[in-house]
Amino acid sequence: ATTSALNSGTTSALNRATTSALNSATSSTLNVATTSELNRATTSALNSATTTALNSATTDALKSATTSLNSVTTAALHTATTDALKSATTSARSATTTSALQAATTSA
């Protein structure tokens, strides 16, 4: 009876201690693994979202800047070309008029 009681008590105590130790170890391992996996997943998702947002913002900014530059460049070229043509036309008219006047004066 004593042996049986000791065996039963020892077995029960060992079962409790083993179960407690296994539960603790399993919980700790799962916590570490879960935290690590969550960190990886969160980092990956944030990196992806940040990259997408930056790409979109950069593309939009570049498109806007390009459109503005095209507009300014077109306007500047138009003005410069118009001014140059006006100046050349005025010079040509003046030279032609002067030449004609000189010829007429010489003839007279």
Disulfide bonds with the S-S distance in Angstrom:
none
